[in-house]
Amino acid sequence: MSALSSKIIRGAPQRQAGLSIADLVLLRVAAQSCTRAELQRDLAVLVAPKVSGTAFRRAAELAIGNHANRQFLSDTKGRLAATPFGSRTAEALIAPSKLKLGWDDVRNGALISQAIGVACETSAFAKAIERPEGLAALILQRHFGLATQRVLSPADLRSELAVLALEKAFGNKIKTGLAKSAGLPAKTGRLLAGQLFRKPREVPADGKLATLLAAEVVDAPSETLEALRLALLRRLTRVPDNQKASDGDAAPAALAAESPRAKGRAPEADNDAAPLTASPPAIQRPDIAEFVSSVLDAARPVSEGWPGNRKAFISRVWKAIRTARPEWELSEIAFKSMLAEAHRTGRLVLAAADLKGKNAQADLEDSKILYKNTVWHFVRVED
């Protein structure tokens, strides 16, 4: 592989302070006058399930009274409206965005932008967050610390996620030097990026990869646009402990906490001095030097050929590594990608099969690593 440098800018996303129920009430009324029923309909869902409907009504009524006392809003014939002072105060909550006509504009524009932590003032960003793939891209760019000067296309995002997955496979002990122009085939890139899911999976399309991974990041129940929006807005709101449950909710919650069955706890035997379960072993990722050394050690016993030209099928090396180093918890695609990176950096040498005999067809198929116009099947072993 040719050496390439990633131009991506990485950094930890900034955490948002969040909006209280009182803030949401003021924003909703300032965006568009409404009744109490409309306020309940639009805002209760943003704090559910942390706050029950009854608890929300109490908190919203308290907020309405406080805002009215401070002359932020008026209540005329059951309809709430913001005063000019209240509108300016509400606008400060979403600065640098501006209050536009209609709650939908504020909810799906300024609040979504604030929840992600990206200023979506340009038309390109505004259009992007109206599409599930665009919103998902911004969620992932912020979550993984990628540059947000522009919204990455599904293909560009897949390439960058593949690089991150490869770096993660090495325990973030290396910077690969790869970028989207590195030439990883789309399917290989998706397989590698799929390692970033909590449970690694294969996704057939770049757009689907982005929306599914974003849904997992924000704990959305599905990858639809509305599900992603709602999950983001729920993460943006902050709820004090005294608003999280109504009086009627406390008893069932207490009963659930006391029930071993509810928590999934197994009954404890009287003669047990200690629990039977042990903490799972920590995943240990190798650096590139340790990885290469282990690969060559695993390749030598399964290598074939004559002195000076000994080679081991990649598939056989993979089986040996999986047995010898279970603490790495590598998937096959991660292992092959790490091999390709070690080859690219000159730490070991991969080779292609010259003659593809029928008797080794299964090993050849299982061993292949695709890169641009090259297919590798072997790890070379120094004698």
ROMI-299528 format. One record per residue (C-alpha): residue in one letter; x, y, z. Coordinates in pm, 1 decimal. Layout:
<rs>
{residu=A, px=X, py=Y, pz=Z}
...
</rs>
This chain:
<rs>
{residu=M, px=0.0, py=0.0, pz=0.0}
{residu=S, px=110.3, py=354.0, pz=-61.0}
{residu=A, px=157.7, py=569.5, pz=246.9}
{residu=L, px=-129.5, py=809.3, pz=295.6}
{residu=S, px=-207.2, py=1063.6, pz=563.6}
{residu=S, px=-548.9, py=1123.5, pz=715.8}
{residu=K, px=-654.7, py=1488.7, pz=710.3}
{residu=I, px=-924.6, py=1428.4, pz=967.2}
{residu=I, px=-930.1, py=1650.6, pz=1273.6}
{residu=R, px=-1006.8, py=1460.0, pz=1590.3}
{residu=G, px=-1100.5, py=1588.9, pz=1931.2}
{residu=A, px=-1333.7, py=1517.2, pz=2217.5}
{residu=P, px=-1689.8, py=1643.0, pz=2158.5}
{residu=Q, px=-1798.3, py=1925.2, pz=2385.3}
{residu=R, px=-2071.9, py=1834.4, pz=2632.7}
{residu=Q, px=-2389.7, py=2040.1, pz=2629.3}
{residu=A, px=-2525.7, py=2169.3, pz=2962.1}
{residu=G, px=-2879.6, py=2071.4, pz=2861.5}
{residu=L, px=-3220.2, py=2235.4, pz=2891.2}
{residu=S, px=-3454.3, py=2212.5, pz=3189.3}
{residu=I, px=-3831.7, py=2167.3, pz=3167.9}
{residu=A, px=-3869.8, py=2538.6, pz=3243.4}
{residu=D, px=-3636.0, py=2620.5, pz=2951.3}
{residu=L, px=-3835.9, py=2396.5, pz=2719.1}
{residu=V, px=-4163.2, py=2558.4, pz=2827.2}
{residu=L, px=-4029.2, py=2906.7, pz=2753.1}
{residu=L, px=-3885.9, py=2797.8, pz=2416.2}
{residu=R, px=-4210.7, py=2628.8, pz=2312.8}
{residu=V, px=-4423.8, py=2930.8, pz=2398.8}
{residu=A, px=-4178.6, py=3178.9, pz=2245.0}
{residu=A, px=-4163.2, py=2979.6, pz=1921.3}
{residu=Q, px=-4542.2, py=2979.8, pz=1884.0}
{residu=S, px=-4827.0, py=3061.4, pz=2118.9}
{residu=C, px=-5005.7, py=2751.1, pz=2244.5}
{residu=T, px=-5253.2, py=2604.9, pz=2491.3}
{residu=R, px=-5150.6, py=2391.6, pz=2787.1}
{residu=A, px=-5268.5, py=2082.2, pz=2600.1}
{residu=E, px=-5044.6, py=2165.2, pz=2302.0}
{residu=L, px=-4754.6, py=2231.3, pz=2537.1}
{residu=Q, px=-4806.5, py=1890.2, pz=2701.2}
{residu=R, px=-4828.9, py=1717.1, pz=2362.6}
{residu=D, px=-4508.3, py=1872.4, pz=2228.7}
{residu=L, px=-4284.7, py=1863.4, pz=2535.3}
{residu=A, px=-4382.2, py=1563.7, pz=2750.3}
{residu=V, px=-4235.6, py=1325.2, pz=2492.9}
{residu=L, px=-3897.7, py=1501.1, pz=2517.4}
{residu=V, px=-3854.3, py=1412.3, pz=2885.1}
{residu=A, px=-4016.9, py=1068.6, pz=2875.0}
{residu=P, px=-3961.8, py=810.9, pz=3014.2}
{residu=K, px=-3758.9, py=990.6, pz=3284.7}
{residu=V, px=-4061.6, py=1203.7, pz=3372.5}
{residu=S, px=-4418.0, py=1072.6, pz=3378.3}
{residu=G, px=-4705.1, py=1268.7, pz=3225.0}
{residu=T, px=-4836.5, py=1369.9, pz=3567.1}
{residu=A, px=-4494.3, py=1483.0, pz=3687.1}
{residu=F, px=-4442.1, py=1680.1, pz=3367.6}
{residu=R, px=-4775.4, py=1863.0, pz=3404.2}
{residu=R, px=-4680.9, py=1966.1, pz=3758.2}
{residu=A, px=-4335.2, py=2086.4, pz=3650.1}
{residu=A, px=-4474.3, py=2268.1, pz=3344.7}
{residu=E, px=-4744.0, py=2443.6, pz=3550.5}
{residu=L, px=-4480.7, py=2556.8, pz=3799.9}
{residu=A, px=-4263.8, py=2686.1, pz=3513.7}
{residu=I, px=-4557.7, py=2873.1, pz=3358.5}
{residu=G, px=-4628.7, py=3047.5, pz=3690.1}
{residu=N, px=-4262.4, py=3142.9, pz=3739.9}
{residu=H, px=-4229.8, py=3273.8, pz=3382.2}
{residu=A, px=-4550.7, py=3475.9, pz=3419.9}
{residu=N, px=-4425.8, py=3629.8, pz=3746.2}
{residu=R, px=-4104.8, py=3732.7, pz=3569.8}
{residu=Q, px=-4312.3, py=3872.4, pz=3279.4}
{residu=F, px=-4165.3, py=3625.2, pz=3029.7}
{residu=L, px=-4507.3, py=3509.5, pz=2913.2}
{residu=S, px=-4877.3, py=3590.0, pz=2940.1}
{residu=D, px=-5179.0, py=3364.6, pz=2985.9}
{residu=T, px=-5485.9, py=3502.7, pz=2809.1}
{residu=K, px=-5802.5, py=3291.9, pz=2789.7}
{residu=G, px=-5600.4, py=2973.9, pz=2833.5}
{residu=R, px=-5352.0, py=3058.4, pz=2557.2}
{residu=L, px=-4985.7, py=3112.4, pz=2644.0}
{residu=A, px=-4777.3, py=3370.9, pz=2458.1}
{residu=A, px=-4428.3, py=3509.6, pz=2511.9}
{residu=T, px=-4360.3, py=3872.3, pz=2586.9}
{residu=P, px=-4081.0, py=4048.9, pz=2394.9}
{residu=F, px=-3857.4, py=4009.0, pz=2700.8}
{residu=G, px=-3949.6, py=3639.9, pz=2719.6}
{residu=S, px=-3870.8, py=3591.8, pz=2350.4}
{residu=R, px=-3525.0, py=3746.1, pz=2393.2}
{residu=T, px=-3461.8, py=3525.9, pz=2696.0}
{residu=A, px=-3572.2, py=3215.5, pz=2503.7}
{residu=E, px=-3355.0, py=3309.2, pz=2207.0}
{residu=A, px=-3051.5, py=3327.1, pz=2434.8}
{residu=L, px=-3104.5, py=2958.7, pz=2519.4}
{residu=I, px=-3037.4, py=2855.9, pz=2159.2}
{residu=A, px=-2785.5, py=3122.2, pz=2055.7}
{residu=P, px=-2642.3, py=3165.5, pz=1796.0}
{residu=S, px=-2961.8, py=3028.5, pz=1638.4}
{residu=K, px=-3269.8, py=3246.7, pz=1604.6}
{residu=L, px=-3629.2, py=3175.4, pz=1696.2}
{residu=K, px=-3823.8, py=3112.6, pz=1378.8}
{residu=L, px=-4194.9, py=3096.3, pz=1323.3}
{residu=G, px=-4319.6, py=2763.2, pz=1447.4}
{residu=W, px=-4214.5, py=2508.4, pz=1707.5}
{residu=D, px=-4113.5, py=2252.8, pz=1443.2}
{residu=D, px=-3841.5, py=2487.3, pz=1314.8}
{residu=V, px=-3698.2, py=2531.7, pz=1664.7}
{residu=R, px=-3730.6, py=2164.8, pz=1759.7}
{residu=N, px=-3586.6, py=2015.5, pz=1439.3}
{residu=G, px=-3334.9, py=2289.7, pz=1373.6}
{residu=A, px=-3187.3, py=2483.4, pz=1664.3}
{residu=L, px=-3244.8, py=2217.7, pz=1931.8}
{residu=I, px=-3115.3, py=1933.0, pz=1715.8}
{residu=S, px=-2809.2, py=2143.0, pz=1632.6}
{residu=Q, px=-2752.3, py=2212.5, pz=2002.3}
{residu=A, px=-2801.0, py=1846.4, pz=2092.9}
{residu=I, px=-2535.6, py=1737.9, pz=1842.1}
{residu=G, px=-2301.0, py=2021.3, pz=1934.5}
{residu=V, px=-2262.0, py=2151.4, pz=1578.5}
{residu=A, px=-2367.7, py=2492.1, pz=1447.0}
{residu=C, px=-2604.5, py=2415.9, pz=1158.4}
{residu=E, px=-2643.0, py=2771.7, pz=1033.6}
{residu=T, px=-2546.6, py=2709.5, pz=669.3}
{residu=S, px=-2796.6, py=2577.2, pz=417.8}
{residu=A, px=-2585.6, py=2262.9, pz=362.2}
{residu=F, px=-2599.1, py=2171.9, pz=731.0}
{residu=A, px=-2967.4, py=2265.2, pz=757.9}
{residu=K, px=-3050.0, py=2034.4, pz=466.1}
{residu=A, px=-2830.7, py=1756.7, pz=604.6}
{residu=I, px=-3017.1, py=1731.9, pz=935.3}
{residu=E, px=-3343.5, py=1693.4, pz=744.7}
{residu=R, px=-3222.8, py=1354.5, pz=613.3}
{residu=P, px=-3154.8, py=1047.3, pz=828.2}
{residu=E, px=-2815.6, py=988.4, pz=659.3}
{residu=G, px=-2709.0, py=1350.2, pz=708.6}
{residu=L, px=-2819.8, py=1364.4, pz=1071.3}
{residu=A, px=-2654.2, py=1027.1, pz=1134.6}
{residu=A, px=-2330.1, py=1151.0, pz=979.0}
{residu=L, px=-2315.4, py=1453.0, pz=1211.3}
{residu=I, px=-2395.5, py=1237.0, pz=1513.5}
{residu=L, px=-2110.9, py=1000.8, pz=1427.2}
{residu=Q, px=-1867.3, py=1278.4, pz=1335.5}
{residu=R, px=-1918.0, py=1434.3, pz=1677.8}
{residu=H, px=-1924.6, py=1103.7, pz=1865.7}
{residu=F, px=-1600.2, py=977.7, pz=1713.3}
{residu=G, px=-1427.7, py=1317.4, pz=1719.2}
{residu=L, px=-1416.6, py=1367.0, pz=1341.5}
{residu=A, px=-1398.1, py=1707.4, pz=1176.3}
{residu=T, px=-1737.0, py=1877.5, pz=1129.5}
{residu=Q, px=-1649.7, py=2150.7, pz=880.4}
{residu=R, px=-1872.1, py=1960.6, pz=638.8}
{residu=V, px=-2120.8, py=1676.1, pz=654.3}
{residu=L, px=-1948.7, py=1361.1, pz=530.1}
{residu=S, px=-2117.5, py=1159.2, pz=257.4}
{residu=P, px=-2205.4, py=798.1, pz=345.6}
{residu=A, px=-1904.9, py=671.8, pz=144.8}
{residu=D, px=-1659.2, py=916.3, pz=303.5}
{residu=L, px=-1798.2, py=842.7, pz=648.8}
{residu=R, px=-1763.2, py=468.5, pz=593.4}
{residu=S, px=-1397.6, py=514.4, pz=497.9}
{residu=E, px=-1321.0, py=721.6, pz=806.2}
{residu=L, px=-1503.6, py=477.8, pz=1034.9}
{residu=A, px=-1304.7, py=190.8, pz=884.2}
{residu=V, px=-982.2, py=371.4, pz=974.9}
{residu=L, px=-1108.8, py=426.8, pz=1330.1}
{residu=A, px=-1201.9, py=59.3, pz=1360.3}
{residu=L, px=-852.5, py=-43.0, pz=1249.8}
{residu=E, px=-690.6, py=191.8, pz=1501.6}
{residu=K, px=-923.9, py=53.8, pz=1770.3}
{residu=A, px=-817.7, py=-301.4, pz=1680.7}
{residu=F, px=-461.1, py=-200.2, pz=1769.9}
{residu=G, px=-586.8, py=-54.7, pz=2099.6}
{residu=N, px=-538.3, py=301.8, pz=1964.9}
{residu=K, px=-164.0, py=242.8, pz=1994.9}
{residu=I, px=-98.8, py=341.7, pz=1634.3}
{residu=K, px=-215.9, py=595.9, pz=1380.8}
{residu=T, px=-265.6, py=408.4, pz=1058.9}
{residu=G, px=-191.5, py=686.5, pz=811.1}
{residu=L, px=-484.4, py=564.9, pz=603.3}
{residu=A, px=-759.0, py=788.1, pz=471.9}
{residu=K, px=-1056.7, py=761.7, pz=240.0}
{residu=S, px=-825.7, py=762.1, pz=-62.4}
{residu=A, px=-640.4, py=458.4, pz=68.3}
{residu=G, px=-844.4, py=242.4, pz=-166.7}
{residu=L, px=-1014.6, py=1.3, pz=72.3}
{residu=P, px=-1297.1, py=-168.0, pz=-119.6}
{residu=A, px=-1643.0, py=-53.4, pz=-9.1}
{residu=K, px=-1743.6, py=-395.6, pz=125.3}
{residu=T, px=-1418.7, py=-433.1, pz=318.7}
{residu=G, px=-1460.4, py=-82.5, pz=461.5}
{residu=R, px=-1816.4, py=-159.2, pz=573.1}
{residu=L, px=-1708.6, py=-485.9, pz=733.0}
{residu=L, px=-1435.4, py=-304.5, pz=920.1}
{residu=A, px=-1659.8, py=-12.9, pz=1020.9}
{residu=G, px=-1915.3, py=-268.6, pz=1138.5}
{residu=Q, px=-1671.8, py=-360.5, pz=1416.0}
{residu=L, px=-1765.4, py=-31.6, pz=1586.3}
{residu=F, px=-2110.3, py=-164.1, pz=1681.9}
{residu=R, px=-2143.8, py=-300.1, pz=2034.3}
{residu=K, px=-2199.3, py=-635.1, pz=1867.2}
{residu=P, px=-2002.7, py=-626.3, pz=1538.4}
{residu=R, px=-2222.3, py=-676.7, pz=1235.6}
{residu=E, px=-2220.3, py=-658.5, pz=857.0}
{residu=V, px=-2431.9, py=-388.6, pz=692.3}
{residu=P, px=-2500.2, py=-399.3, pz=315.2}
{residu=A, px=-2500.3, py=-23.8, pz=237.4}
{residu=D, px=-2309.3, py=285.9, pz=351.3}
{residu=G, px=-2622.0, py=487.6, pz=435.3}
{residu=K, px=-2765.3, py=202.1, pz=640.2}
{residu=L, px=-2433.8, py=165.4, pz=822.4}
{residu=A, px=-2443.2, py=533.0, pz=923.0}
{residu=T, px=-2804.4, py=539.2, pz=1043.0}
{residu=L, px=-2783.2, py=209.9, pz=1234.8}
{residu=L, px=-2458.6, py=305.5, pz=1408.1}
{residu=A, px=-2593.3, py=653.1, pz=1492.2}
{residu=A, px=-2908.6, py=496.3, pz=1638.1}
{residu=E, px=-2690.3, py=282.0, pz=1863.8}
{residu=V, px=-2479.7, py=580.8, pz=1969.4}
{residu=V, px=-2781.9, py=787.6, pz=2081.4}
{residu=D, px=-2985.8, py=486.5, pz=2202.7}
{residu=A, px=-3262.1, py=541.4, pz=1947.1}
{residu=P, px=-3511.3, py=253.5, pz=1901.8}
{residu=S, px=-3473.5, py=267.2, pz=1522.6}
{residu=E, px=-3270.7, py=444.5, pz=1255.0}
{residu=T, px=-3556.2, py=662.3, pz=1122.7}
{residu=L, px=-3517.0, py=1039.7, pz=1113.9}
{residu=E, px=-3779.0, py=1098.6, pz=1384.3}
{residu=A, px=-3630.4, py=832.0, pz=1613.0}
{residu=L, px=-3284.0, py=987.9, pz=1583.4}
{residu=R, px=-3426.5, py=1334.9, pz=1650.4}
{residu=L, px=-3621.3, py=1225.2, pz=1956.4}
{residu=A, px=-3324.2, py=1039.9, pz=2103.5}
{residu=L, px=-3104.4, py=1348.5, pz=2059.9}
{residu=L, px=-3361.4, py=1580.0, pz=2217.2}
{residu=R, px=-3404.7, py=1348.8, pz=2515.3}
{residu=R, px=-3029.3, py=1355.7, pz=2568.8}
{residu=L, px=-3036.7, py=1737.0, pz=2555.5}
{residu=T, px=-3290.7, py=1774.8, pz=2836.9}
{residu=R, px=-3184.3, py=1762.8, pz=3200.6}
{residu=V, px=-3429.1, py=1665.7, pz=3470.8}
{residu=P, px=-3377.1, py=1721.1, pz=3847.4}
{residu=D, px=-3429.6, py=1415.0, pz=4065.3}
{residu=N, px=-3741.7, py=1564.1, pz=4223.2}
{residu=Q, px=-3911.9, py=1574.8, pz=3881.8}
{residu=K, px=-3829.5, py=1221.0, pz=3769.3}
{residu=A, px=-4132.9, py=1040.9, pz=3912.8}
{residu=S, px=-4479.8, py=1114.0, pz=4035.7}
{residu=D, px=-4606.8, py=995.0, pz=4375.1}
{residu=G, px=-4800.4, py=720.6, pz=4202.0}
{residu=D, px=-4487.0, py=589.8, pz=4036.6}
{residu=A, px=-4283.5, py=551.9, pz=4356.2}
{residu=A, px=-4446.2, py=237.0, pz=4496.5}
{residu=P, px=-4410.6, py=20.8, pz=4181.9}
{residu=A, px=-4051.3, py=140.2, pz=4142.8}
{residu=A, px=-3970.1, py=46.3, pz=4502.5}
{residu=L, px=-4129.5, py=-296.1, pz=4461.0}
{residu=A, px=-3930.1, py=-358.1, pz=4144.6}
{residu=A, px=-3608.5, py=-261.2, pz=4322.3}
{residu=E, px=-3676.5, py=-507.8, pz=4603.6}
{residu=S, px=-3759.2, py=-799.5, pz=4374.6}
{residu=P, px=-3461.5, py=-1024.2, pz=4286.2}
{residu=R, px=-3657.0, py=-1152.0, pz=3985.8}
{residu=A, px=-3707.6, py=-798.9, pz=3855.5}
{residu=K, px=-3334.6, py=-736.8, pz=3862.5}
{residu=G, px=-3252.5, py=-1076.7, pz=3720.3}
{residu=R, px=-3054.3, py=-1179.2, pz=4032.4}
{residu=A, px=-3002.1, py=-1548.0, pz=4088.1}
{residu=P, px=-3087.0, py=-1684.3, pz=4434.9}
{residu=E, px=-2783.2, py=-1712.9, pz=4660.1}
{residu=A, px=-2703.9, py=-2045.6, pz=4827.6}
{residu=D, px=-2654.6, py=-2037.9, pz=5205.9}
{residu=N, px=-2321.0, py=-2216.5, pz=5183.9}
{residu=D, px=-2169.0, py=-1984.6, pz=4922.1}
{residu=A, px=-1877.9, py=-1787.3, pz=5063.7}
{residu=A, px=-1840.0, py=-1583.5, pz=4743.5}
{residu=P, px=-2042.0, py=-1527.9, pz=4425.4}
{residu=L, px=-1988.1, py=-1780.9, pz=4148.6}
{residu=T, px=-1962.6, py=-1518.7, pz=3878.9}
{residu=A, px=-1629.3, py=-1355.6, pz=3805.4}
{residu=S, px=-1553.3, py=-1034.3, pz=3624.6}
{residu=P, px=-1489.5, py=-1095.2, pz=3252.4}
{residu=P, px=-1125.7, py=-1061.4, pz=3151.3}
{residu=A, px=-1030.6, py=-723.0, pz=3010.9}
{residu=I, px=-972.0, py=-700.2, pz=2637.6}
{residu=Q, px=-602.2, py=-657.1, pz=2564.3}
{residu=R, px=-524.6, py=-494.8, pz=2230.9}
{residu=P, px=-174.3, py=-546.8, pz=2087.8}
{residu=D, px=48.0, py=-275.1, pz=1954.6}
{residu=I, px=178.6, py=-334.9, pz=1604.8}
{residu=A, px=511.5, py=-481.7, pz=1720.5}
{residu=E, px=340.6, py=-736.5, pz=1946.8}
{residu=F, px=89.2, py=-818.3, pz=1673.8}
{residu=V, px=356.2, py=-882.8, pz=1410.2}
{residu=S, px=564.4, py=-1094.8, pz=1646.1}
{residu=S, px=263.6, py=-1309.0, pz=1736.6}
{residu=V, px=158.0, py=-1347.5, pz=1373.5}
{residu=L, px=501.6, py=-1467.4, pz=1268.0}
{residu=D, px=519.2, py=-1707.9, pz=1562.9}
{residu=A, px=179.9, py=-1847.8, pz=1462.4}
{residu=A, px=275.3, py=-1864.5, pz=1093.1}
{residu=R, px=598.3, py=-2063.4, pz=1128.0}
{residu=P, px=443.2, py=-2398.4, pz=1232.8}
{residu=V, px=184.9, py=-2383.8, pz=950.4}
{residu=S, px=411.8, py=-2245.3, pz=677.7}
{residu=E, px=501.7, py=-2439.2, pz=362.5}
{residu=G, px=769.5, py=-2413.7, pz=94.7}
{residu=W, px=1146.1, py=-2424.4, pz=87.5}
{residu=P, px=1406.4, py=-2227.9, pz=282.1}
{residu=G, px=1400.3, py=-1865.7, pz=172.9}
{residu=N, px=1046.6, py=-1892.6, pz=38.0}
{residu=R, px=825.9, py=-2017.7, pz=320.9}
{residu=K, px=467.2, py=-1894.2, pz=331.9}
{residu=A, px=162.4, py=-1961.3, pz=549.2}
{residu=F, px=-198.7, py=-1933.7, pz=441.3}
{residu=I, px=-358.9, py=-1632.7, pz=610.6}
{residu=S, px=-661.8, py=-1845.8, pz=703.8}
{residu=R, px=-441.4, py=-2091.4, pz=894.5}
{residu=V, px=-256.2, py=-1810.6, pz=1070.2}
{residu=W, px=-592.1, py=-1662.6, pz=1170.5}
{residu=K, px=-701.9, py=-1992.2, pz=1328.8}
{residu=A, px=-373.7, py=-2014.5, pz=1519.5}
{residu=I, px=-395.3, py=-1652.9, pz=1643.2}
{residu=R, px=-757.7, py=-1693.9, pz=1749.9}
{residu=T, px=-652.1, py=-1990.3, pz=1965.1}
{residu=A, px=-324.1, py=-1846.7, pz=2093.7}
{residu=R, px=-443.4, py=-1491.2, pz=2173.1}
{residu=P, px=-811.4, py=-1506.7, pz=2278.9}
{residu=E, px=-764.0, py=-1198.6, pz=2500.8}
{residu=W, px=-735.2, py=-983.1, pz=2189.4}
{residu=E, px=-1097.0, py=-1068.0, pz=2095.0}
{residu=L, px=-1031.4, py=-995.2, pz=1728.7}
{residu=S, px=-1277.5, py=-1059.8, pz=1450.6}
{residu=E, px=-1150.7, py=-1205.4, pz=1123.7}
{residu=I, px=-1201.8, py=-880.4, pz=933.8}
{residu=A, px=-1013.6, py=-686.7, pz=1202.8}
{residu=F, px=-730.4, py=-940.8, pz=1192.9}
{residu=K, px=-699.8, py=-918.4, pz=814.5}
{residu=S, px=-710.3, py=-538.9, pz=824.3}
{residu=M, px=-434.6, py=-536.2, pz=1086.0}
{residu=L, px=-229.0, py=-768.8, pz=862.6}
{residu=A, px=-274.2, py=-528.5, pz=572.6}
{residu=E, px=-163.8, py=-236.6, pz=790.0}
{residu=A, px=143.5, py=-430.1, pz=909.1}
{residu=H, px=229.7, py=-504.0, pz=544.8}
{residu=R, px=176.7, py=-141.9, pz=443.2}
{residu=T, px=413.1, py=-20.7, pz=713.0}
{residu=G, px=678.0, py=-280.9, pz=622.8}
{residu=R, px=654.0, py=-481.4, pz=947.5}
{residu=L, px=580.6, py=-807.3, pz=763.1}
{residu=V, px=528.2, py=-920.5, pz=404.3}
{residu=L, px=212.8, py=-1059.5, pz=248.6}
{residu=A, px=218.4, py=-1252.1, pz=-77.4}
{residu=A, px=-22.9, py=-1359.7, pz=-347.5}
{residu=A, px=-67.3, py=-1715.6, pz=-473.2}
{residu=D, px=113.6, py=-1773.1, pz=-802.8}
{residu=L, px=-59.5, py=-2098.2, pz=-892.0}
{residu=K, px=-407.9, py=-2157.5, pz=-763.6}
{residu=G, px=-431.8, py=-2535.8, pz=-735.2}
{residu=K, px=-769.7, py=-2697.5, pz=-687.1}
{residu=N, px=-654.3, py=-2882.3, pz=-376.8}
{residu=A, px=-600.8, py=-2551.2, pz=-194.2}
{residu=Q, px=-907.2, py=-2368.9, pz=-325.0}
{residu=A, px=-1077.7, py=-2345.6, pz=15.7}
{residu=D, px=-763.5, py=-2210.1, pz=185.9}
{residu=L, px=-712.5, py=-1956.9, pz=-93.8}
{residu=E, px=-1070.7, py=-1833.8, pz=-69.8}
{residu=D, px=-1062.2, py=-1806.9, pz=311.0}
{residu=S, px=-722.9, py=-1635.3, pz=309.2}
{residu=K, px=-770.3, py=-1360.8, pz=55.1}
{residu=I, px=-727.9, py=-996.8, pz=146.5}
{residu=L, px=-841.5, py=-754.5, pz=-123.9}
{residu=Y, px=-670.4, py=-421.9, pz=-179.0}
{residu=K, px=-709.8, py=-220.9, pz=-498.8}
{residu=N, px=-595.7, py=-461.4, pz=-773.5}
{residu=T, px=-403.6, py=-692.8, pz=-537.8}
{residu=V, px=-515.9, py=-1008.5, pz=-360.6}
{residu=W, px=-299.7, py=-1152.3, pz=-82.3}
{residu=H, px=-319.9, py=-1509.2, pz=41.2}
{residu=F, px=0.0, py=-1571.7, pz=240.0}
{residu=V, px=215.6, py=-1442.1, pz=522.3}
{residu=R, px=584.7, py=-1472.0, pz=434.0}
{residu=V, px=800.2, py=-1631.2, pz=701.4}
{residu=E, px=1167.6, py=-1551.6, pz=740.6}
{residu=D, px=1380.8, py=-1862.3, pz=796.6}
</rs>
